[in-house]
Amino acid sequence: MKDEIIFETERTVVRMFVMKDVDDALGWMADATVVEFDEWETMSREEVVDFIKEQRAIPKNATDALNEYAIELRSEGKVIGGLSFHLDDGKPGWASFGYHFNPAYQRKGFGQEIAIALMNHIFSLGAKTAFAKVDPRNTGSCLLLEKIGFQLKEVLKNSCIVHGHPADENVYLLQRENWKLGTLKNE
């Protein structure tokens, strides 16, 4: 499974999903509070199984697809969340990303730990600009991005549909030359 590891942090291993992750993934994929600000809906067990099968078919670090990876807590051997990133997301040198956590593991510093390691990773793969679109009502995510160096570049009014209603998106950018935080373990 070592070849399926994307990167590691002090407390986590970010790796490709495997079928044994289904029940852990339900801990956030089936929780309406986790997807409150997202365009996607909660998933049933069968939908999570299909989702993991689809993700297993995407090659590690593929640049032409949205990769979704499991965030495994080392101390428990449990998947506590997922993250995605897409290199070149329509713009050469750019990378988009997002992440979700099981509510039982939110507000414990995992978001910051993962975001820092993910920036190190995508910049090491050649991205020059990282960007994220965040619903402005998701103040925790907005504050986290700003804390690690992202800048709010624009607010897109009614740019997406969230659970049947138009929603705004804050667009955050971070240039590789402005990245100042940590280095990755094992990279």
N, C-alpha and C positions, 0 to 999 in steps of 0.2 A: 504494500500500500504506500510505501515511501514515494513511489513515482506519481502518486495521486495527490501529494501534498503541494499546495500552492505556496504557502508561506506559514511561518510560525511566529507566535508572540510568546511572551513569558507565560501566559495562562491558557493560550488557545493554540489549536492547529486548524488552519484553514485548508480544506481539502475538497476533493470531488465528493459529491453525494454517493452513497451506496444504499442499496435497498433496505438494509437494516436501520436506516435513519428515518423511515416513514413515521413511526410513532413519535419520535422526538420532534420531527418537523411539524407534526400536527399541533404541537405546543404553541406555535405562533401562526402557522398558515391557516388554522381554523379559528383564530381568535380575532373577533371584529375590532377590538381595541388596537391591535397591531396594524391592521390595514385601514384604519380610520382615515388616513390622509393619502391613501394610494388609489390608483386607478383600478387595481385588481381587487377581486372579492375574496372572501374566505374560501377555503377549499375543503372538500370532503376527503376522507381517507383514500378513496379511489382516485380522486384528482391529484392528490399528493403522490401516489404511486406512479401515475402517468407522468407527472412533472419530473420526478426523479429519473424515470426511464428516458425522457427527452433530454435531460441534462447529461446523462451518461453517454448519449450519442454524440455530444459536442466534444471535440478534442480539447485537451487541456490548453489554456491560453489561446484559444482560437481568436483571431482578430475580426472575423466576419460574423460573429454570433454573440449574443448576450450570455455570458457564462454566469451561472449561479452556483455558489459553493457553500458547503457546510462549514459552520463555525463550531468546532468541537472543544468543549472544556476539558483540558488535560486531566484535572483532578477527578473528574467524574466519568470521563469517557462518554459524555452525553453531548449531543448536538443541541446547542442553545440558541442558534440563529443561523441566518444565511446572509451572504453578501453576493452582490453581482457587480461585474464591471464589463465594459465593452470598449475595447481599443478602437480608435479611429471612427467612432460613432458618427460617420458621415463627414468627418473633418479630419484629415491626416494630422497625426500628432496629438490628437485629443483623446481623452478617455472619460467616459461617464461611469457613475457607480451609484450603489445604494446598498442598504443593509437593514435587516430586521432582527429583533431579538425576542425570544420567549419572554413574556412579562415578568416571570420570576427572576430573570437575569438582567433586567433593565435597571438603570441608575446604580450600577456597580462598577462603572468605569470601562466596561467592555466596548462601548461605542467608540470612545476616544482611543483605546488601545488598538482596535481594529482599524479605525480610520487612519491613524498614523502609519501603521504597518502597510495598509493598502496603498497609501500614497507612495511610500518607499517602493513598493512592488511595481505599481504601474509606471512610475518614473524610471525604474530600472529596466522596464520593457521598452523604453523609448518614447513614452508619452511626454509631450512638452506642456500640455495644459490638462488639468483635471477639472471636470465640472459636475455639478449636481443641481437638479431641480428639486425644490422642496416646497411643499405647501406652507405658506407663511404661518398657518395656524399651528404647525408642528414646531413650536418655539424651541423645544429641546434640541432638535436636529439643527435648526438654524444657529443656535448659540454654540453648539459643538463645532460646526464648520468654521464659524468665525474664530473660535478659540484656537483652532489649529492653523489658522492663517488664510482661510478662504475669504474672498471679498464678494460682497453682494454687488452684482453687476447690473441686474435689472429685475423688474417685477413684471411678469407676463400676466396680464389680466384675462381671466376666463379662458385660459389656454388649454385646459384639459377638463375632462369629466370625471368627477370623483363620486362614486355611488349615485349616479344619475343627475348630479348637479354640477354646473360650471364652477371651476375653482381656479384660483390664481396659483402661480408658481414663482418662487424666488429662484433666480439663477445665480449660482455661486461659482467663482472661478479661482483656481490656484495655478500659477505658472511654476514650472519646475525650478527656474532660477530664483524664485522667492521661497522655495521650500527649505526650512531650517531645522525641522525636528528630526529626531532619532534615525537610527539605522536598523536594518533588519537582522535578526538572528538568522544564521544559515544562508546568507546571501552575499 
